[in-house]
């Protein structure tokens, strides 16, 4: 039988948690694939995994803020 090898890529922290957040209710830091800050900020189209993760997080934040005041 042939052997199957898996390449496990370690996660690198590109930006600090403080700079990865904007301080809104229900906000979570989500990991995105990329080698540097420029690469994780430039999303080519809505079919990329990074785009989908960001949209999902924005929807989650929006749902959690319904009915809350800014007070």
VOBA-1610 file (N, C-alpha, C; in pm, whole numbers, padded with zeros to 5 digits, always signed):
BEGIN
Unk+00084-00118+00000Unk+00000+00000+00000Unk+00088+00124+00000Unk+00041+00225-00068Unk+00112+00352-00070Unk+00090+00429+00060Unk+00183+00513+00091Unk+00171+00593+00212Unk+00119+00732+00175Unk+00039+00787+00263Unk-00016+00920+00242Unk+00048+01013+00344Unk+00101+01122+00298Unk+00163+01219+00386Unk+00078+01346+00387Unk+00065+01404+00503Unk-00009+01528+00518Unk+00088+01639+00557Unk+00079+01748+00490Unk+00158+01865+00525Unk+00077+01949+00623Unk+00128+01964+00741Unk+00059+02044+00843Unk+00128+02178+00851Unk+00053+02281+00816Unk+00107+02416+00815Unk+00078+02482+00950Unk+00181+02523+01022Unk+00155+02590+01150Unk+00092+02727+01127Unk+00004+02766+01218Unk-00058+02898+01208Unk+00038+03002+01259Unk+00056+03107+01182Unk+00140+03217+01223Unk+00051+03335+01258Unk+00087+03406+01362Unk+00013+03526+01397Unk+00076+03642+01323Unk-00001+03704+01234Unk+00050+03813+01151Unk+00027+03947+01218Unk-00087+03963+01282Unk-00118+04087+01354Unk-00158+04052+01497Unk-00143+04146+01587Unk-00181+04122+01726Unk-00333+04118+01739Unk-00382+04055+01846Unk-00526+04049+01868Unk-00584+04189+01881Unk-00510+04279+01944Unk-00558+04417+01963Unk-00580+04486+01828Unk-00490+04466+01734Unk-00505+04533+01604Unk-00598+04456+01510Unk-00632+04332+01546Unk-00722+04251+01464Unk-00868+04275+01498Unk-00896+04352+01602Unk-01033+04375+01644Unk-01070+04523+01633Unk-01201+04547+01624Unk-01248+04686+01618Unk-01330+04724+01741Unk-01351+04627+01831Unk-01416+04657+01958Unk-01567+04661+01957Unk-01630+04576+01877Unk-01776+04571+01876Unk-01825+04447+01950Unk-01951+04449+01992Unk-02012+04338+02063Unk-02011+04213+01975Unk-01987+04098+02035Unk-01987+03968+01966Unk-01874+03951+01865Unk-01772+04035+01872Unk-01661+04026+01776Unk-01568+03911+01814Unk-01521+03838+01714Unk-01425+03730+01733Unk-01311+03748+01635Unk-01193+03709+01676Unk-01079+03708+01585Unk-01087+03579+01506Unk-01081+03588+01374Unk-01088+03469+01290Unk-00957+03451+01214Unk-00906+03330+01208Unk-00781+03308+01136Unk-00803+03312+00984Unk-00712+03377+00914Unk-00715+03382+00768Unk-00581+03334+00715Unk-00584+03261+00604Unk-00460+03215+00543Unk-00388+03332+00479Unk-00258+03336+00496Unk-00178+03440+00434Unk-00039+03443+00494Unk+00052+03501+00419Unk+00190+03509+00463Unk+00222+03641+00530Unk+00148+03744+00495Unk+00173+03875+00553Unk+00043+03957+00553Unk+00049+04074+00614Unk-00071+04158+00629Unk-00131+04196+00494Unk-00047+04229+00399Unk-00096+04268+00266Unk-00175+04155+00202Unk-00125+04033+00216Unk-00191+03919+00152Unk-00327+03890+00215Unk-00339+03904+00348Unk-00470+03874+00409Unk-00571+03986+00387Unk-00524+04105+00349Unk-00615+04219+00326Unk-00663+04230+00183Unk-00599+04163+00093Unk-00636+04172-00049Unk-00711+04047-00091Unk-00840+04060-00094Unk-00926+03948-00131Unk-00972+03970-00274Unk-00947+03873-00359Unk-00973+03889-00503Unk-01121+03888-00539Unk-01198+03798-00475Unk-01340+03790-00509Unk-01419+03726-00396Unk-01550+03723-00412Unk-01638+03671-00307Unk-01634+03520-00293Unk-01560+03452-00378Unk-01551+03306-00370Unk-01434+03260-00283Unk-01347+03350-00244Unk-01234+03312-00159Unk-01281+03279-00018Unk-01214+03184+00044Unk-01248+03141+00180Unk-01241+03258+00278Unk-01142+03344+00264Unk-01127+03459+00354Unk-01249+03549+00346Unk-01297+03575+00227Unk-01416+03659+00209Unk-01535+03597+00280Unk-01554+03467+00260Unk-01667+03398+00322Unk-01660+03404+00475Unk-01540+03388+00531Unk-01522+03395+00676Unk-01556+03534+00729Unk-01512+03636+00657Unk-01537+03774+00699Unk-01685+03807+00692Unk-01753+03768+00585Unk-01896+03793+00571Unk-01973+03722+00682Unk-01937+03598+00709Unk-02004+03523+00815Unk-01986+03593+00950Unk-01866+03641+00978Unk-01842+03710+01105Unk-01921+03841+01111Unk-01926+03916+01002Unk-02003+04041+01000Unk-02151+04015+01024Unk-02204+03910+00965Unk-02344+03875+00987Unk-02369+03837+01132Unk-02274+03766+01191Unk-02286+03727+01331Unk-02286+03850+01422Unk-02200+03945+01394Unk-02195+04068+01473Unk-02326+04144+01457Unk-02375+04155+01334Unk-02500+04226+01308Unk-02618+04163+01377Unk-02625+04032+01376Unk-02734+03960+01443Unk-02729+03981+01593Unk-02610+03982+01649Unk-02595+03998+01793Unk-02624+04139+01841Unk-02621+04235+01749Unk-02642+04375+01792Unk-02785+04423+01772Unk-02872+04340+01714Unk-03010+04380+01692Unk-03078+04406+01826Unk-03139+04522+01838Unk-03211+04556+01960Unk-03125+04617+02069Unk-02996+04633+02046Unk-02910+04694+02145Unk-02891+04841+02113Unk-02884+04920+02218Unk-02862+05063+02196Unk-02713+05093+02206Unk-02673+05207+02157Unk-02533+05249+02161Unk-02494+05306+02296Unk-02588+05325+02384Unk-02571+05390+02513Unk-02455+05346+02588
//
